[in-house]
Amino acid sequence: MSKPYSALALASALCVVLTDLPALAVAAEDAPEVVRVLSFNLWVGGDAGKQSLDRSVEVVKRSGADVVGFQETSGSAPKGEPRPDHGAEIAKRLGWRYLDQGGSTGVASRFEIVGHTPKKWGVKLRTPSGREMYAFNAHFMYTPYQPYQLLKIPYGDAPFVATEAEAVQSARETRGDEVAGMLAELKAVAADGFPVTVTGDFNEPSCLDWTEAAAVAKLHPLKVEWPTTKAVMNAGLVDSFRVVHPDPVKTPGLTWTPTTKPDDPKDHHDRIDFVFVGGVADPAAAVKSVRIVGEAAESADVVVSPYPSDHRAVVAELELFAGGSKASGK
């Protein structure tokens, strides 16, 4: 999966129409630009873990991110008082820009924010080189949670299910409208050739993870072609983690959850936090590396201890290419 994608991205970078500009100027303009994108669920604005907000700031710093999609940005507050936006506070402490997307989600970046899609699913950024990109960010509905339904783990009043078809149908009913709304805005901007990323806590596993091989290895109870990640991939994006780590048995990349033990019978550890990359046209970005940020070396590539969230974060290092991604002045 990674080799064809990298080849397409490289081809996009090399297909440059020569002009009367000096050769060196053309080469400099078309050189790839490295951008790191982080998906980070703060866990009730970082308050649920009863740690200082400085710990959440440290996660962003240690990740090396340039762009962060935050979920659960709203912190705790006394009854009747407005809940603080801790995503905005983290951005302030970093000296970054920030867009509140609503719904306790937000995008922070060291880059200039130059716009957003109509319903704020996507934020338009301009990098120091003048390239433009869109950073989409989502926190999809958390209940019913289909892995718990399949494993007969009580969660809310959700009924249990037994088959792949039932799990897929439940997932579509739970998140289908949200996913369709986001993808409608994404396709509108990706068609123009902008590099596009999607960060998010999907509250649903990846269709690339719950495979027959993973079921045989007893990582999951059965094969499930989860619809949310499949829909994002069908829109022309790639799951950055699986580009770098294609084998879900060898490298599960678990993000849910550092708060329980792997063998806890009342939980099921999984990968539900993502950084997707690409667009509906030829890819305008390539994946260089992806790392998990978490509480210990056994479960994360970047360790922050104490760790402030109930989700591990994921950071993707990307190369942006030239083409439709240059600033248009609009």
N, C-alpha and C positions, 0 to 999 in steps of 0.2 A: 504493500500500500504506500509506503513512504517513497519508494524509488520512482514510481510513475509521477507522483505529485511533485517531487523535487525536480524532475525532468521538465514538467510543464512550467513550473515556476521559473526555472532557469531559462527556458525558451522565451518566456514572457520578458525576462530581463534583457535578453540578447537581441530581441527583435526591435531594434532602434532605427528610426528613420533619420538618416543623416541630413543635416542642414548646412548652411554656410557658417555655422559656429565653428570655432577652432576645435580640433579633435579632443584636446584635453578638457575643454569646457563640457563637451558632450559626455565624455567619460565620467567626469565628476558628477554631473547631474544625474546620470543613470546608474551610479553606483548604489548597490543595495544599502538600506538603512536598517540597523538593528533596533527593534522595539520589543520590550518585555511587557507582557500582559498577565495580570493576576486576577483570579476569581477568589473572593474571600467572603464567606458568611461570618458576620461579626458575632452572632449569637446574642440577640436582643441588644444590639449596639455595643457589645463587649461587656455588658453589665451582668449577664447571666452567670458568667464564670467567676464573678466576684473578684475581678482583677482590675488594676488600673488600666485606663485607656492607653497608657504608654505601651502596654504589651501588644495591643493591636497595631499601634504605630510601628512597633519593632518588627512585627510580621511583614509589613509593607517594606520597611527598610531592608530587612534581611533578604527578601525575595529579589531585590534589585529592580522592582517593577517601575515602568514608566506610566502605565495605565492600570487602574484597578476598577473592577466591577464589584461593588459591595452589595451584599444582601443582608437583610435585618439591620438596617442602619439606625432604627429607632431605639434609643436607650430607655431605661426605666424612669418612671416619674410617679410622684404621689398621685393618688386617685383624684381625678378631676383636673389635673394639670397637663399641659401639652408635653409630649415625649420629645426629648432632644434628638436632633439629627447628629449622631456621632460620626457618620460618614463625613459630614461637612466639617466636624471638629478635627478629625484625623487629617483631612486635606489642609485645613488651616495650619495645623502643627507642622506639616510637611512643607508648607509654602506653595501648595498646588492649587489648581483650579478644580471646581466641583460643580456637578449638575445633579440636583435632586430630581430623580425620575418619578417620584411618587411611589406609593405602595411600599415604603421602607426599603427602597433601593436607590442607588446612586452611583455615578461614575466620577472618579477622581483621576487627575492626570497632571504630570509636570508639563504637558503640552498645552498649547492654546486651544480653548474650546470655541469653535466658530459657528456652531449650530446644532440642531437636533432634529430628529424625525417628528412628525406631527404629534404622536402620542408618547414621545420620549423613550421609546424602546432603544433607539440608537442615538449616540452622541458623536457629532462630527468634530474631529481633532485635526490640528495642523502641527506637524512635527517641525523641529528646527530647520530641516532642509527645505521646508515648504510643501512637502507631501501632505496630502489629506487622506484620512482614513475614518472609518466609522467603527465605534466601539459600542456594540449592543450588550445589554445586560438584563438578566431575567432571574426572578425567583418564582418558580411555578408552584402551583397548589400542592400542599404537603399531605393532604388527606382526602380520600383514602390513600394509604401507602401500600402499593401492590405487593412488594416483597413480604410485608407483614401479613397481608391477606393470604398469600400462597403458603406461608410458613405457619399459619394459624396462631399468629402473635396478636393478641388483642390490642387495638389502637383505635380510640374513639368508639364509634358504633358501627364501624365498617364490617360488612359481612366477609366471611372467608371465601376464597376461590380455590379451584383445584387444577385448572388447566391453563396452558399458554393462551388460548383464545379468550378465556375469561379475564385473565390478567391484562391482556392487551386492550380488551373492550373497556375494562374499568379505568385503565390509564387514559384512554381517549376521552372518556366521559369526564375525567378529573381535570385534564390539562389541555384538551384539544383546542378549545376556543382561544386560550391564552397563546398557545403555540402558533395558531393560524394568524392571530393578530400581529405577533412579532414578525413572523416570516413575511407578511404582506409588506411591512415597512422595510424589511431587510432587502427583499427582492427589488424594491423600487430604487434603492441606492446602489446595490451591488451591480445592477445592470449597466451602470455608468463606468464600471471598471475600478471603483475604489477598493482598496484593501478593506476587508470587513472581519471583525472578530466578534464572537459571542461568548460572553462569560455568564456563568450562572450556577445556582443551586437548582437543579431541575427537579429534585425530589422524585427522581425516577432513574433507574440504572441505564446503562448503555446497551444498545442492541449488539455491540461488538464484544460485550463482556459475558452475557448470559448465553454462552454457546453450548453446543453439544459436548465439546471437550471440557468446558468448565463444569458442566453438570456431572460428567464422568469423574472428574477430579473432586467432586463434592464441594466445590466452591459455592454452588447455587443448586437449588432443588431440581431445576429442569431448564431446558432451553426456552428463552423468551426473546422474541424480536420486538423489543420495546419501541413504541411508536414515536416518542418525542425526539430521541436522538436520530431515529431513522428519518423523520421529517426534516430535521436540520441538515442531515447529510444529503437528502434528496434535493435540497435547495442549493447544493453546490459547495457546501463547507466540509471540512475534514475535522475529525476529532484529534486535536494536536497530540494528546497523550498516546493514542494508539498509532499515530504516525511514527513516533519514536520507539514505542514499546508495543509492538503488534500482537504479542502473545498474552492474552488475559490470564492464562494459567500461571505462566512464569512471572508476570509482573501485573498483579491485580490493580495496583495504584489506588488503594482504598482511601476514600476521603470521609466516609461515614463509618465509624465515629471514633475519636480518641477517648471518649468518655466511658466506654464499656469494654470489657475484654472480648477478644475474638470468639471465644466459645460461650459467651453469654446466651443462654437459651431464650431470653426475652428480646434479643436483638439480632440483627444480621448485618455484618459489615459489608460495605459496597462502595462503588465509585459513582457518586451522583453530582459531583462538582466538575465543571468542564471549562475548557477554553477551545472553542471551535474557530477555524480560520478559513478564509477564502472568499468566495462570492459565486454568483451564478454564471459569470463569464469565466474566461481563462484566469487561473489563480494569479493574484497580484501580490501574494506573499508566500513565503516558504517557512516551514518549521525547522528550527535549528536544534532546540532542546526543550525538554519539559521536565519540571521538578515539582515534587510534592513538598509542601511546607507543613511541618507538624511538630509534635511533642518529643519525639525520640528518634534516634538513628535507625531503629529497627523498622520504623514505619514511614520515615520521611527522608528526603534528600537534604532539606534545609531544616535545621532544628532550632526552634525557639522555645526556651523553657524558663519559667512556666508558660504553657501555651494557653491562649485566652478563649478559644472557641470550641464548640462541639463538632465543627467540620474542619478537616485539614484543608488547606488552600492549595491551589495549583497555579503555577506560573509557567508560561510558554515564552520562549525566546524566538522571535520571528525576524525574517528579513523582508522588508518592503521593497518592491520593485517599482520601476518607472512606468510610465504609460498614462492611463486615465487617473492616476493617483496624485498628479501634481495639482497644486492649488489653481483654481479657476478664477478666483477673484469674486465669486458669487457669495 
